Amino acid sequence: MNAYPAADDPVPVTAGANRMLDLRSDTVTRPTAGMYDAMQTAPLGDDVYGDDPTVNRLQEKAASLLGKESALLFPSGTQSNLAAVMSHCARGEEFIIGKGYHIVTYEAMGSAVLGSVAASVVPTDGNGQIPIAEIRSAIKAEDPHFPVSRLLSLENTHNGRVIPLDYVAEAAAVARESGLNVHMDGARMMNAAVALDVPPSKVVADVDTVSLCLSKGLGTPAGSVLAGPSDFIARARRIRKMLGGGMRQSGILAACGIYALDNQVARLADDHANAAQLAEGLARLSGGGLSVAAHNTNMVFIDVDDRHRQGLQERLAERGVRISGRSGTIRLVLHLDISAEDIDRIVDAFGYACGVS
């Protein structure tokens, strides 16, 4: 079964043998030629008034694709997730979330700073899941000493790892037993849908709301959509305005989102295949102080000995490969602008950087 149409414009406009191969994230892509055309021809209005036809079409498409009543376009996934938490939770209430999940690790704790919503951070297992027992124990009793537990927040994918559908269903059921709603930070949930070969709506069938990032694997310049019940989206629209996320002729961005959803979902399988190929190639360099820690969907995680750490970015850049400078395990992300033909060049660059021929 193939749940997705094939891409009709798979070659990025940045193609070229000498270009920099940027592995820092799948947010670094440039629009394809077809996406540029969609931007130029999109009918526009003023979305703050609700009359941008292209934004409205994107929101309707996203809601249908995700199996939710309504959807709302945001400038970023950070703002989309923040609006979701603030729409679910009142001041002084809390949401339960896994340690290392993006909302509490890389989004500046906006839920606390701007929303006055507490995060109850609980351990995750090696698969990126919050153990069911941890969810149960984190839900607070009705007691004025404690914040009110209002929301369970999941993440799929987590570090590229697909969260199983049966786990999501069980976790959501436990949350609802105590009256909690369930949100999914689904920044890369399309990667999960493609990896599982199921419709996107199936990935989020058991959650109330989901934030889907359009500017990661789907390759748009910016934007995320938040989907859920219509009354929830109405609250989120007000909060979006409060957070400064109301945009005017944002149909230019929405056109990119529509194009991506129509043409650039199925090709995520190519990123997954390229990640597997890269992991296999890098594993051959293990004698040079480099080891592959994991590869999940479109991500490869590597450990590099201290003797190679110093100057690693510079040596790779000499060979046309860019990586992040984070300490510890290094994440390499495959995306629209990295082809299967680029993988050998990347492996050769790491061999050079680590002194392995």
LOKOLSE-708758 format. One line per 10 residues: number of its first residue (from 0); their letters; for each residue x, y negated, z negated of C-alpha. Coordinates in Angstrom, 1 decimal. Example, Ala and Ser with C-alpha at 12.3 -4.5 7.8 and 13.67 -1.06 7.14 Angstrom:
# residues 2
0) AS) 12.3:4.5:-7.8 | 13.7:1.1:-7.1
This chain:
# residues 357
0) MNAYPAADDP) 0.0:0.0:0.0 | 1.2:-3.5:0.9 | -0.8:-6.1:-0.9 | 0.7:-9.1:0.9 | 1.0:-10.4:4.5 | 4.4:-10.6:6.1 | 6.3:-13.9:6.1 | 6.1:-15.7:9.5 | 9.1:-18.0:8.8 | 11.6:-16.0:6.8
10) VPVTAGANRM) 14.8:-17.9:7.9 | 15.6:-20.9:5.7 | 16.6:-24.2:7.4 | 19.8:-24.1:5.4 | 21.1:-21.0:7.3 | 24.7:-21.1:8.3 | 27.8:-18.9:7.8 | 29.7:-21.6:5.9 | 27.0:-22.9:3.5 | 27.3:-22.7:-0.2
20) LDLRSDTVTR) 25.6:-19.6:-1.6 | 23.9:-20.9:-4.8 | 23.1:-18.2:-7.3 | 22.2:-20.5:-10.3 | 18.5:-20.1:-9.9 | 15.7:-19.5:-7.4 | 14.8:-23.2:-7.9 | 17.6:-24.3:-5.6 | 15.9:-23.4:-2.3 | 15.2:-25.8:0.5
30) PTAGMYDAMQ) 11.8:-25.9:2.4 | 11.6:-23.7:5.5 | 10.8:-25.2:8.8 | 7.2:-24.1:8.5 | 6.9:-25.7:5.1 | 8.2:-29.0:6.5 | 5.5:-28.8:9.2 | 2.8:-28.2:6.6 | 4.0:-31.2:4.6 | 3.9:-33.5:7.6
40) TAPLGDDVYG) 0.4:-32.5:8.7 | -1.4:-32.2:5.4 | -4.5:-34.3:5.0 | -4.1:-36.5:1.9 | -6.2:-38.3:-0.7 | -5.7:-39.5:-4.3 | -5.7:-36.5:-6.6 | -6.2:-38.5:-9.8 | -9.6:-39.3:-8.3 | -9.9:-35.6:-7.3
50) DDPTVNRLQE) -10.2:-36.4:-3.6 | -7.0:-35.0:-2.1 | -8.3:-32.2:0.1 | -5.0:-30.3:0.3 | -4.6:-30.3:-3.5 | -8.2:-29.1:-3.8 | -7.5:-26.3:-1.3 | -4.4:-25.2:-3.1 | -6.2:-25.1:-6.4 | -9.1:-23.1:-5.0
60) KAASLLGKES) -6.7:-20.7:-3.3 | -4.6:-20.2:-6.5 | -7.7:-19.6:-8.6 | -9.0:-17.0:-6.2 | -5.6:-15.3:-5.8 | -5.2:-15.1:-9.6 | -8.8:-14.1:-10.2 | -9.6:-17.1:-12.4 | -12.5:-19.6:-12.2 | -10.3:-22.8:-11.7
70) ALLFPSGTQS) -6.8:-23.9:-11.2 | -4.9:-27.2:-11.6 | -1.7:-28.4:-9.9 | 1.1:-29.7:-12.2 | 4.5:-31.3:-11.3 | 6.4:-28.6:-13.2 | 6.1:-25.3:-15.1 | 7.2:-27.0:-18.3 | 4.3:-29.4:-18.2 | 1.9:-26.6:-17.1
80) NLAAVMSHCA) 2.8:-24.5:-20.1 | 2.7:-27.4:-22.4 | -0.8:-28.4:-21.2 | -1.9:-24.8:-21.6 | -0.7:-24.6:-25.2 | -2.3:-28.0:-26.0 | -5.6:-26.9:-24.4 | -5.7:-23.7:-26.3 | -4.5:-25.0:-29.7 | -5.4:-28.0:-31.9
90) RGEEFIIGKG) -2.9:-29.9:-34.0 | -1.7:-27.8:-36.9 | -2.6:-24.5:-35.2 | -0.1:-22.0:-33.9 | 0.7:-19.7:-31.0 | 2.6:-16.4:-31.2 | 5.4:-16.0:-28.8 | 8.4:-13.8:-28.2 | 11.9:-14.8:-29.1 | 13.8:-15.9:-26.0
100) YHIVTYEAMG) 10.6:-16.7:-24.0 | 11.0:-19.7:-21.9 | 8.4:-21.9:-23.6 | 10.2:-21.9:-26.9 | 13.8:-21.6:-25.6 | 14.1:-23.9:-22.5 | 11.2:-26.3:-22.7 | 12.5:-28.6:-25.4 | 9.9:-27.3:-27.9 | 7.4:-29.8:-26.4
110) SAVLGSVAAS) 4.5:-27.8:-28.0 | 5.7:-29.0:-31.4 | 7.0:-32.4:-30.5 | 4.1:-33.5:-28.3 | 1.3:-31.1:-29.2 | 1.8:-30.7:-32.9 | 1.3:-27.0:-32.3 | 3.5:-24.6:-34.3 | 5.3:-21.7:-32.6 | 5.4:-18.4:-34.5
120) VVPTDGNGQI) 8.4:-16.8:-32.8 | 8.6:-13.0:-33.2 | 11.1:-10.4:-32.0 | 11.0:-8.8:-28.6 | 12.3:-5.4:-27.6 | 14.9:-4.6:-24.9 | 12.2:-4.6:-22.3 | 11.1:-8.2:-22.9 | 7.9:-7.2:-24.7 | 6.7:-8.2:-28.2
130) PIAEIRSAIK) 6.1:-5.0:-30.1 | 2.4:-4.5:-30.8 | 3.2:-4.2:-34.5 | 4.9:-7.6:-34.4 | 1.8:-9.2:-32.8 | -0.4:-7.7:-35.5 | 1.8:-8.8:-38.4 | 2.2:-12.4:-37.0 | -1.5:-13.1:-36.9 | -2.2:-15.1:-40.0
140) AEDPHFPVSR) -4.9:-14.4:-42.5 | -7.6:-17.0:-43.0 | -5.8:-19.0:-45.7 | -5.2:-22.8:-46.1 | -1.5:-22.1:-46.8 | -1.0:-20.9:-43.2 | -1.6:-22.4:-39.7 | -4.5:-21.0:-37.8 | -3.3:-18.4:-35.3 | -5.0:-19.4:-32.0
150) LLSLENTHNG) -3.0:-18.0:-29.1 | -0.7:-15.2:-28.0 | 1.7:-16.3:-25.2 | 3.3:-13.6:-23.0 | 5.9:-13.9:-20.2 | 6.1:-12.0:-17.0 | 8.7:-11.5:-15.6 | 11.1:-11.9:-18.5 | 14.7:-12.2:-17.5 | 13.5:-10.7:-14.2
160) RVIPLDYVAE) 12.0:-7.7:-16.0 | 8.5:-6.7:-15.1 | 6.1:-6.4:-18.0 | 3.9:-3.3:-17.6 | 0.2:-3.9:-17.0 | -0.8:-1.4:-19.7 | 1.3:-3.3:-22.3 | -0.3:-6.6:-21.3 | -3.8:-5.1:-21.7 | -2.9:-3.6:-25.1
170) AAAVARESGL) -1.3:-6.8:-26.4 | -4.3:-8.9:-25.2 | -6.7:-6.5:-26.9 | -4.9:-6.8:-30.2 | -4.9:-10.6:-29.9 | -8.6:-10.7:-29.2 | -9.5:-8.5:-32.1 | -8.5:-11.5:-34.3 | -10.1:-14.1:-32.0 | -6.9:-15.3:-30.2
180) NVHMDGARMM) -6.8:-16.3:-26.6 | -3.9:-15.1:-24.4 | -1.7:-17.2:-22.1 | 0.9:-15.9:-19.7 | 3.9:-17.9:-18.6 | 3.9:-16.3:-15.2 | 6.6:-18.5:-13.7 | 7.8:-15.5:-11.7 | 4.6:-13.3:-11.9 | 4.6:-13.0:-8.1
190) NAAVALDVPP) 7.8:-11.1:-8.4 | 6.0:-8.8:-10.8 | 3.1:-8.4:-8.5 | 5.3:-7.5:-5.5 | 7.5:-5.1:-7.6 | 4.3:-3.3:-8.8 | 2.7:-3.6:-5.3 | -0.5:-4.8:-6.8 | -2.6:-8.0:-6.1 | -1.6:-11.0:-8.3
200) SKVVADVDTV) -5.0:-10.9:-10.0 | -4.3:-7.5:-11.4 | -1.1:-8.8:-13.1 | -3.1:-11.4:-15.0 | -6.4:-9.6:-15.3 | -6.1:-9.3:-19.1 | -5.0:-12.8:-19.9 | -7.2:-15.9:-20.2 | -4.8:-18.3:-18.6 | -1.6:-18.2:-16.5
210) SLCLSKGLGT) 1.0:-20.7:-15.3 | 2.5:-19.8:-11.9 | 5.5:-21.7:-10.7 | 5.6:-22.5:-7.0 | 9.2:-23.8:-7.0 | 11.0:-20.6:-8.0 | 10.8:-17.5:-5.8 | 8.0:-19.0:-3.7 | 10.4:-21.7:-2.5 | 8.5:-25.0:-2.8
220) PAGSVLAGPS) 10.2:-28.3:-3.7 | 8.2:-28.7:-6.9 | 5.0:-27.7:-8.6 | 3.1:-25.2:-10.7 | -0.5:-24.2:-11.0 | -2.3:-23.4:-14.2 | -5.4:-21.2:-13.8 | -8.1:-20.1:-16.2 | -11.8:-20.8:-17.1 | -13.3:-24.0:-15.8
230) DFIARARRIR) -13.9:-25.5:-19.2 | -10.2:-24.8:-20.1 | -9.0:-26.4:-16.9 | -11.1:-29.5:-17.6 | -9.3:-29.9:-20.9 | -6.0:-29.3:-19.2 | -6.7:-32.0:-16.6 | -7.2:-34.6:-19.4 | -4.0:-33.4:-21.1 | -2.1:-33.5:-17.7
240) KMLGGGMRQS) -3.1:-37.2:-17.4 | -1.9:-37.8:-21.0 | 1.4:-36.2:-20.2 | 2.0:-38.3:-17.1 | 1.3:-35.5:-14.7 | -1.5:-37.1:-12.7 | -0.1:-37.6:-9.1 | -1.6:-39.4:-6.2 | -1.0:-38.1:-2.7 | 0.2:-34.9:-4.1
250) GILAACGIYA) -1.2:-33.0:-1.1 | 2.3:-33.2:0.3 | 3.4:-30.8:-2.5 | 0.2:-28.8:-2.4 | 0.7:-28.1:1.3 | 4.0:-26.5:0.4 | 2.2:-24.4:-2.2 | -0.4:-23.3:0.3 | 2.3:-22.4:2.8 | 4.2:-20.5:0.2
260) LDNQVARLAD) 1.2:-18.5:-1.0 | 0.3:-17.6:2.6 | 3.8:-16.8:3.9 | 6.5:-16.4:1.2 | 5.1:-13.9:-1.3 | 5.8:-10.6:0.5 | 9.4:-11.6:1.2 | 10.1:-11.6:-2.6 | 10.7:-7.8:-1.9 | 13.8:-8.9:0.1
270) DHANAAQLAE) 15.1:-10.8:-3.0 | 14.6:-7.6:-5.1 | 16.4:-5.5:-2.5 | 19.3:-8.0:-2.2 | 19.6:-8.0:-6.0 | 20.0:-4.3:-6.0 | 22.5:-4.5:-3.3 | 24.5:-7.1:-5.1 | 24.4:-5.2:-8.4 | 25.8:-2.1:-6.5
280) GLARLSGGGL) 28.5:-4.2:-4.9 | 29.6:-5.9:-8.1 | 29.6:-2.5:-10.0 | 32.5:-1.6:-7.7 | 34.6:-4.4:-9.3 | 34.2:-3.0:-12.8 | 38.0:-2.3:-13.0 | 38.6:-6.0:-12.6 | 37.0:-7.1:-15.9 | 33.5:-7.5:-14.5
290) SVAAHNTNMV) 30.6:-5.3:-15.4 | 26.9:-5.3:-14.4 | 24.7:-5.6:-17.5 | 21.4:-5.3:-15.7 | 19.5:-6.1:-12.5 | 15.8:-6.8:-12.7 | 13.7:-7.8:-9.6 | 15.6:-10.8:-8.2 | 18.2:-11.2:-11.0 | 21.6:-9.6:-11.7
300) FIDVDDRHRQ) 23.2:-10.1:-15.0 | 27.0:-9.7:-15.4 | 29.6:-9.8:-18.1 | 33.1:-11.1:-17.3 | 36.2:-10.6:-19.4 | 37.6:-13.6:-21.2 | 40.7:-13.6:-19.0 | 38.6:-14.3:-15.9 | 36.1:-16.8:-17.5 | 38.4:-19.8:-17.4
310) GLQERLAERG) 38.1:-21.3:-13.9 | 35.6:-18.7:-12.7 | 33.2:-21.2:-11.2 | 36.0:-23.0:-9.4 | 37.5:-19.9:-7.9 | 34.0:-18.7:-6.7 | 33.3:-22.2:-5.3 | 36.5:-21.9:-3.2 | 34.8:-18.9:-1.5 | 31.5:-20.7:-1.2
320) VRISGRSGTI) 29.6:-19.2:-4.1 | 28.0:-21.3:-6.9 | 27.0:-19.9:-10.3 | 25.9:-21.4:-13.6 | 28.4:-22.2:-16.3 | 26.5:-20.6:-19.2 | 28.4:-18.7:-21.8 | 27.9:-15.0:-22.5 | 26.1:-12.9:-19.9 | 25.9:-14.7:-16.5
330) RLVLHLDISA) 22.7:-14.6:-14.5 | 22.8:-14.4:-10.7 | 19.5:-15.2:-9.0 | 18.6:-14.1:-5.5 | 16.2:-16.2:-3.5 | 14.9:-17.4:-0.1 | 18.2:-18.9:0.9 | 20.3:-15.8:0.3 | 20.1:-13.1:2.9 | 21.2:-9.5:2.9
340) EDIDRIVDAF) 24.1:-10.5:5.2 | 25.3:-12.8:2.4 | 25.8:-10.1:-0.2 | 29.1:-8.8:1.0 | 30.4:-12.4:1.0 | 29.3:-12.8:-2.6 | 30.9:-9.6:-3.7 | 34.1:-10.5:-1.9 | 34.1:-13.9:-3.7 | 33.8:-12.2:-7.1
350) GYACGVS) 36.6:-9.8:-6.2 | 38.8:-12.8:-5.4 | 37.8:-14.6:-8.6 | 38.5:-11.5:-10.7 | 41.7:-10.5:-8.9 | 40.2:-7.3:-7.4 | 40.8:-6.8:-3.7
